[in-house]
Amino acid sequence: MLCILRASHRISGRNICLQNGFRCKSSLAVAKLRPLTMCLGNRSGFANKLITSFCNQNDSSLTRTLSSGIKLIQHRNFHITHRLNIHPLVWVFGKPLTKLSALIFGRQLRNHWKELHHKHKMITVATLLGVTALVLTLYTMAHTETVPITGRKRFIFITHDQMIKIVQKEVEEVLRSNADRILPNTHELYKIVIKVAERLCVNNLDIQQMKDIQWKVFIVNESTFNANVYPTGEIFVNTGLFKLVTNEDQLAAILGHEMAHALLSHAAEQLSYGQKWDFFVIVIMAAIWMIIPSDGIATITSWFMNRVIKYFDLPFSRELEKEADKVGLQLAAKACFDVREASVVWSLMQVKDTVEGTSIPEFMSTHPSNETRVELIDFLIPRMTELREKCNCPRLSAKDPRVAMQHVKQFVDDKVVAKQAGQNLSRVHLSHQKAVPKRQPA
């Protein structure tokens, strides 16, 4: 059964969602919600057909359900290892103490190390590295799971319930710090964001995680170009986003990307990846303070190692971003959005960075460069266009928005080059101004 539940509905006098939004519940909750939401009754056959359907936006029964203003999905059942029962915050706060203990332990063994024969030193180092590699390998194998949607194998040490508790604390802090800037739920931007988010959700109910998450929308009066979706379903969209995004298809590309992070549990994966690296760093730190005879040199070496280790995290983070780009594009395609606008979005970001001079080398960033993202999306668009056709979506317009975007990029590049050369910008390639599309309301 499918329902769409708005924040205006109340249970026990309280808003179900903190702001305008929608949530999903299990079929067990129908009895509780029926007096308030006028659910369609027991239609198990329709429910099974809807949940197993790959593309369902053209189902007439679905259209009638949407018009009722109710939404329903099942309780979260995300498979994850339960081998680790220690709360992850224990590790987060205990990590500095553990590193300090490794430092002290290594320093205490320094005199013993000096007395060892060279051959014994080599054996000790080899043994230390071998044991560390073995422990990490066995620990990784014991905490490996399959990524939903993509089927990739990954290391996860944190349970879903633990991650949710951490995220809830973070969301509470975000809500507290932005309390004065969150727009009232009567603001017109809520209608735009909810419309796009609901469309992404409804047309991707074949994904279990999409049905499990309770989605809520918050519009923050902030000029920065940003949107963020938490694993608990909170969707935060800054008003500054609409300075660059000009239509619903572009907004769907951004929300699809951010929702993909939540669906794929990337936050838990990043925390797990960092924990595994920390274990490795602690062992190496102990070895450094044991082998290096001088405290000063050991301190500098440890500092340098920590700086270098950070750059090992960046490629992993960029791969997660690419995966979110792929899955987000898939979500948008199945919801019948124009997937070509995703390329336009990142091209606009590229133009923005060019004008503001804020571009940084990709190897120093947690995200792929805008150029890399555009290339990836353009490569995937033919495949996503086929996916749209399988979902019986309307045919895309023959006018490709990427063509006009190329003119805009060329125009901006000419302006930047002219500025660097000290030319009069008002007289440089004015013919390109005709190619700049007029802004359309989202």
TIVEX-160444 format. One line per field, with one value per residue (C-alpha): residue number from 1; residue in three letters; x, z, y. Coordinates in steps of 0.001 Angstrom, whole numbers. Layout:
pos <- NUM  ... $
code <- ALA  ... $
px <- X  ... $
pz <- Z  ... $
py <- Y  ... $
***
This chain:
pos <- 1  2  3  4  5  6  7  8  9  10  11  12  13  14  15  16  17  18  19  20  21  22  23  24  25  26  27  28  29  30  31  32  33  34  35  36  37  38  39  40  41  42  43  44  45  46  47  48  49  50  51  52  53  54  55  56  57  58  59  60  61  62  63  64  65  66  67  68  69  70  71  72  73  74  75  76  77  78  79  80  81  82  83  84  85  86  87  88  89  90  91  92  93  94  95  96  97  98  99  100  101  102  103  104  105  106  107  108  109  110  111  112  113  114  115  116  117  118  119  120  121  122  123  124  125  126  127  128  129  130  131  132  133  134  135  136  137  138  139  140  141  142  143  144  145  146  147  148  149  150  151  152  153  154  155  156  157  158  159  160  161  162  163  164  165  166  167  168  169  170  171  172  173  174  175  176  177  178  179  180  181  182  183  184  185  186  187  188  189  190  191  192  193  194  195  196  197  198  199  200  201  202  203  204  205  206  207  208  209  210  211  212  213  214  215  216  217  218  219  220  221  222  223  224  225  226  227  228  229  230  231  232  233  234  235  236  237  238  239  240  241  242  243  244  245  246  247  248  249  250  251  252  253  254  255  256  257  258  259  260  261  262  263  264  265  266  267  268  269  270  271  272  273  274  275  276  277  278  279  280  281  282  283  284  285  286  287  288  289  290  291  292  293  294  295  296  297  298  299  300  301  302  303  304  305  306  307  308  309  310  311  312  313  314  315  316  317  318  319  320  321  322  323  324  325  326  327  328  329  330  331  332  333  334  335  336  337  338  339  340  341  342  343  344  345  346  347  348  349  350  351  352  353  354  355  356  357  358  359  360  361  362  363  364  365  366  367  368  369  370  371  372  373  374  375  376  377  378  379  380  381  382  383  384  385  386  387  388  389  390  391  392  393  394  395  396  397  398  399  400  401  402  403  404  405  406  407  408  409  410  411  412  413  414  415  416  417  418  419  420  421  422  423  424  425  426  427  428  429  430  431  432  433  434  435  436  437  438  439  440  441  442 $
code <- MET  LEU  CYS  ILE  LEU  ARG  ALA  SER  HIS  ARG  ILE  SER  GLY  ARG  ASN  ILE  CYS  LEU  GLN  ASN  GLY  PHE  ARG  CYS  LYS  SER  SER  LEU  ALA  VAL  ALA  LYS  LEU  ARG  PRO  LEU  THR  MET  CYS  LEU  GLY  ASN  ARG  SER  GLY  PHE  ALA  ASN  LYS  LEU  ILE  THR  SER  PHE  CYS  ASN  GLN  ASN  ASP  SER  SER  LEU  THR  ARG  THR  LEU  SER  SER  GLY  ILE  LYS  LEU  ILE  GLN  HIS  ARG  ASN  PHE  HIS  ILE  THR  HIS  ARG  LEU  ASN  ILE  HIS  PRO  LEU  VAL  TRP  VAL  PHE  GLY  LYS  PRO  LEU  THR  LYS  LEU  SER  ALA  LEU  ILE  PHE  GLY  ARG  GLN  LEU  ARG  ASN  HIS  TRP  LYS  GLU  LEU  HIS  HIS  LYS  HIS  LYS  MET  ILE  THR  VAL  ALA  THR  LEU  LEU  GLY  VAL  THR  ALA  LEU  VAL  LEU  THR  LEU  TYR  THR  MET  ALA  HIS  THR  GLU  THR  VAL  PRO  ILE  THR  GLY  ARG  LYS  ARG  PHE  ILE  PHE  ILE  THR  HIS  ASP  GLN  MET  ILE  LYS  ILE  VAL  GLN  LYS  GLU  VAL  GLU  GLU  VAL  LEU  ARG  SER  ASN  ALA  ASP  ARG  ILE  LEU  PRO  ASN  THR  HIS  GLU  LEU  TYR  LYS  ILE  VAL  ILE  LYS  VAL  ALA  GLU  ARG  LEU  CYS  VAL  ASN  ASN  LEU  ASP  ILE  GLN  GLN  MET  LYS  ASP  ILE  GLN  TRP  LYS  VAL  PHE  ILE  VAL  ASN  GLU  SER  THR  PHE  ASN  ALA  ASN  VAL  TYR  PRO  THR  GLY  GLU  ILE  PHE  VAL  ASN  THR  GLY  LEU  PHE  LYS  LEU  VAL  THR  ASN  GLU  ASP  GLN  LEU  ALA  ALA  ILE  LEU  GLY  HIS  GLU  MET  ALA  HIS  ALA  LEU  LEU  SER  HIS  ALA  ALA  GLU  GLN  LEU  SER  TYR  GLY  GLN  LYS  TRP  ASP  PHE  PHE  VAL  ILE  VAL  ILE  MET  ALA  ALA  ILE  TRP  MET  ILE  ILE  PRO  SER  ASP  GLY  ILE  ALA  THR  ILE  THR  SER  TRP  PHE  MET  ASN  ARG  VAL  ILE  LYS  TYR  PHE  ASP  LEU  PRO  PHE  SER  ARG  GLU  LEU  GLU  LYS  GLU  ALA  ASP  LYS  VAL  GLY  LEU  GLN  LEU  ALA  ALA  LYS  ALA  CYS  PHE  ASP  VAL  ARG  GLU  ALA  SER  VAL  VAL  TRP  SER  LEU  MET  GLN  VAL  LYS  ASP  THR  VAL  GLU  GLY  THR  SER  ILE  PRO  GLU  PHE  MET  SER  THR  HIS  PRO  SER  ASN  GLU  THR  ARG  VAL  GLU  LEU  ILE  ASP  PHE  LEU  ILE  PRO  ARG  MET  THR  GLU  LEU  ARG  GLU  LYS  CYS  ASN  CYS  PRO  ARG  LEU  SER  ALA  LYS  ASP  PRO  ARG  VAL  ALA  MET  GLN  HIS  VAL  LYS  GLN  PHE  VAL  ASP  ASP  LYS  VAL  VAL  ALA  LYS  GLN  ALA  GLY  GLN  ASN  LEU  SER  ARG  VAL  HIS  LEU  SER  HIS  GLN  LYS  ALA  VAL  PRO  LYS  ARG  GLN  PRO  ALA $
px <- 0  1246  480  1870  1801  2224  3472  80  -1331  -1046  -942  -1566  -1383  2191  3496  4669  7421  9215  8648  6866  7787  6670  7320  6862  5461  4928  1615  1385  889  -2177  -4599  -3066  -3041  -6384  -8547  -6383  -5180  -8029  -5904  -7295  -7921  -6405  -5116  -2325  -2307  -1851  786  2834  2556  3622  6595  7960  7336  10527  8810  5398  4777  2247  50  -3421  -3967  -806  -2102  -5326  -3342  -1153  -4175  -5366  -2377  -1157  2081  3026  6183  7649  9797  13552  15256  18756  21128  24294  26710  25915  29296  30323  28182  30447  29000  31135  31342  33487  36024  35693  36428  38848  40942  43200  43814  44609  47119  48742  48985  50618  53122  54006  54189  56491  58721  59011  60221  62851  65707  64892  64871  68345  69768  68407  70642  69969  68619  66230  65082  64133  62255  60418  59349  58244  56276  54634  53579  52422  50274  48788  47921  46420  44273  43011  42237  40304  38491  37550  36286  34162  32556  31972  28553  26994  26102  22399  21548  25084  26094  29596  31342  32416  33698  31213  31939  29055  25490  22589  21067  24379  24698  21155  21838  24915  23101  20118  22425  23990  20586  19426  22480  21878  18241  19243  21943  19668  16457  16249  17008  14638  11792  8169  6432  4157  7022  6571  9965  8659  6163  8940  11322  8643  7229  10619  11541  8201  8535  11982  10682  7483  9161  11955  9990  11620  14601  14038  15961  13789  10718  12339  13535  11258  11835  11499  12210  13767  14455  17281  17613  21291  23006  25485  24821  24180  21776  22274  20371  21005  20682  17653  15871  16214  16540  18140  18074  19620  17818  21132  20687  17953  20338  21939  19258  16702  14254  12930  15141  18282  16908  16160  19781  21011  18423  18905  22634  22137  19388  21689  24208  21480  20227  23750  24661  27831  28135  28475  30926  33138  33150  34065  36812  38281  38222  40159  42780  43043  43911  46676  47948  48099  50296  52604  52805  53920  56556  57821  58325  60034  62439  63346  65847  64950  61649  61880  62358  59629  57224  57919  57629  54286  52945  54062  52515  49154  49221  49957  47330  44622  45324  44694  41118  40404  40331  37924  35663  35725  34693  31685  30752  30930  28755  26202  26284  25484  22707  21288  21106  19313  16758  16096  15807  13220  11281  11190  13300  15523  18822  20734  20122  22419  25304  24140  24128  27772  28699  27092  29163  32245  31371  30716  34124  35807  34252  34957  38387  37585  38653  41112  43027  40973  43636  43276  39471  36930  34834  35622  36228  33230  34862  35175  31552  30333  32329  30927  27343  27615  28959  25990  23258  22688  22205  19895  17920  17281  16167  13662  12268  11851  9889  7586  8663  7832  10452  13128  13007  15097  16641  19562  20168  23860  24316  23283  25468  28512  27917  27663  30926  32712  31357  32550  35939  36407  35485  37977  40767  39999  40041  43392  44707  43377  40901  37586  35137  32131  33588  34591  32503  29188  27623  27802  25380  22544  23343  22855  19458  17007  16391  13202  11558  12240 $
pz <- 0  -841  1025  1151  4591  5008  8067  8477  9828  13578  16038  19702  18881  17530  14023  12565  10763  12144  8937  5673  4521  4140  5903  5336  7744  7727  6989  10734  11253  9017  11861  13797  10823  9240  11405  10406  6911  5191  3900  1063  3112  2853  -685  -192  -3865  -4966  -2291  -3409  -7033  -6206  -4039  -6548  -9548  -11035  -12518  -11172  -12005  -14738  -12607  -12461  -8993  -7878  -9231  -7274  -4155  -4514  -4792  -1401  257  2128  2019  3483  3538  5621  8742  8229  7874  6750  6933  8775  11027  14747  15824  17391  20334  21589  20876  18213  20308  22726  19948  18793  22240  23183  20019  21320  24523  22497  20344  23444  24935  21727  21911  25537  24889  21906  23855  26734  24307  22778  25085  24469  20721  20855  22435  19731  17005  13492  12445  15382  14576  11041  12409  14924  12271  9889  12665  13707  10148  9485  12621  11879  8310  9465  12156  9742  7089  9452  11011  7581  6410  9544  8979  5238  3738  353  -532  -1347  -4960  -6350  -4912  -4009  -1059  1781  5348  8030  11744  12969  13265  11776  15169  16381  13307  13666  17275  16188  13310  15480  17825  14888  13400  16749  16822  13235  14034  17194  15484  12525  14473  13506  9847  9079  7021  8134  6467  4604  2456  -1265  -1594  454  -2266  -4859  -2804  -1516  -5007  -6364  -3320  -3322  -7010  -6443  -3545  -5135  -8329  -6543  -4107  -5537  -3386  145  1801  15  1631  5037  5548  6995  4864  6230  4485  5947  4004  5551  4823  3926  896  335  -2500  -568  168  2607  3377  6589  6938  9159  6247  7096  3851  4378  1400  1521  -204  -1914  -3947  -5972  -7142  -9387  -9896  -12442  -12811  -11116  -13176  -11832  -8296  -8755  -9756  -6513  -4236  -5961  -5277  -1622  -1115  -2642  144  2685  818  503  4150  3086  6454  8265  5650  6021  9794  9492  6982  9290  12231  10289  9283  12896  14021  11434  12440  16120  15348  13118  15742  18376  15972  15196  18859  19458  16492  16326  19110  19450  20846  18653  15437  16468  17061  13649  11969  13667  12658  9064  8995  10209  7517  4788  6045  5484  1748  1728  2835  -74  -2937  -917  -310  -4011  -4939  -2642  -4316  -7741  -6531  -5224  -8607  -10391  -8031  -7849  -11631  -11581  -9074  -11278  -14438  -12902  -11738  -15369  -14804  -17591  -16599  -18963  -16507  -14021  -16379  -16571  -12761  -12392  -15398  -13611  -10539  -12728  -14106  -10579  -9368  -12438  -11856  -8119  -8475  -5854  -7774  -6014  -7415  -7335  -5449  -2524  -2422  -850  -4019  -7673  -9680  -11478  -14805  -13700  -12590  -15872  -17798  -15673  -15969  -19728  -20008  -18031  -19712  -22661  -20198  -18034  -21094  -21824  -18207  -18657  -21726  -19783  -17213  -19968  -19317  -21835  -24529  -23773  -25601  -28767  -27399  -25287  -22373  -22422  -25758  -24350  -21317  -23555  -24903  -21362  -20349  -23377  -22666  -19049  -20035  -22460  -19723  -17290  -19856  -20744  -17101  -16565  -19607  -18287  -21137  -21056  -20162  -21539  -25062  -25104  -27237  -26606  -29125  -26558  -24324  -26581  -25783  -22063  -21187  -19217  -15703  -15189  -11813  -10322 $
py <- 0  3429  6613  10168  11704  15464  17296  18907  15623  15372  12476  13232  16933  16772  17219  13955  15867  18887  20807  20156  16694  13137  9897  6188  3648  -101  -1771  -2443  1284  1498  960  3835  6185  5305  7598  10565  9814  7974  5099  3056  -59  -3513  -4006  -6494  -7479  -3895  -3371  -6356  -5326  -1781  -2746  -5253  -3027  -1591  1465  2441  6082  5257  2990  4522  3061  4830  8136  7760  6924  10001  12218  10974  12633  9539  7556  4191  2061  -721  -628  -414  -3788  -2864  -5825  -4998  -6842  -7019  -8300  -4992  -3914  -1132  2263  4017  7173  5170  4781  8396  9817  7063  7401  10230  8263  5149  7038  8495  5003  3747  6606  5850  2090  2577  4953  2472  -226  2072  959  -2687  -2014  -467  -3616  -5929  -7316  -6030  -9415  -9504  -6005  -7061  -10070  -7880  -5351  -8098  -9790  -6527  -5701  -9261  -9452  -6025  -7030  -10326  -8698  -6027  -8639  -10909  -7954  -6622  -10015  -10355  -6960  -6992  -6443  -5732  -2164  -1815  -959  -1221  -4612  -3423  -5113  -2844  -2809  -1759  -1974  166  -1119  770  1572  2973  5158  6456  7493  9431  11101  12022  13907  15718  16590  17943  20207  21347  22147  24004  26069  26900  27420  31111  30429  27555  28947  28357  25428  27822  29105  28444  26718  23796  22944  22817  20681  18314  17858  16787  14666  12854  12118  10645  8571  7281  6153  4280  2143  -971  106  -1168  1659  4239  2719  2498  6062  8725  11806  15343  18635  21785  24979  27006  30707  30497  32056  29224  26785  23580  20733  17884  14689  12758  8966  9563  11276  14972  16944  20368  22724  26198  29035  29833  26652  28334  31053  28457  25792  26938  24023  20894  18575  20240  20159  16444  15845  17420  15824  12477  12647  13559  10980  8369  9032  8234  5157  3754  4517  6290  8036  4695  3480  6554  6226  2543  3266  5899  3498  870  3436  4619  1092  968  4416  3448  437  2493  5255  2770  1466  4992  5866  2538  2693  6405  7249  10941  12230  15342  13385  10924  13808  15324  11921  11218  14634  14120  10631  11962  14630  12089  9652  12268  12203  8442  9160  11513  8968  6817  9822  10716  7161  7430  10699  9063  6213  8717  10489  7212  6154  9683  9788  6439  7769  10789  8676  6340  9413  10658  13759  15063  13432  15720  18552  16774  17516  21119  21410  20443  22553  25482  24651  24579  28005  29297  28076  29570  32981  32961  31373  28742  25627  23318  20328  17145  15173  17607  17447  15096  15432  14783  17924  19363  18461  14823  14731  16172  13575  10740  11945  12481  8928  7573  9619  7214  4345  6453  7521  3841  3417  6252  4523  1258  3232  4545  8115  10866  11255  13834  17122  17270  20455  19266  21708  20785  22557  25926  25245  24852  28352  29691  28006  29390  32857  32724  31314  34212  36664  35146  35111  38714  39728  38068  39911  43225  43739  45543  42777  44640  44393  40737  38354  40017  37686  34916  36746  35670  32064  32545  31010  33070  31918  30012  29565  26148 $
***
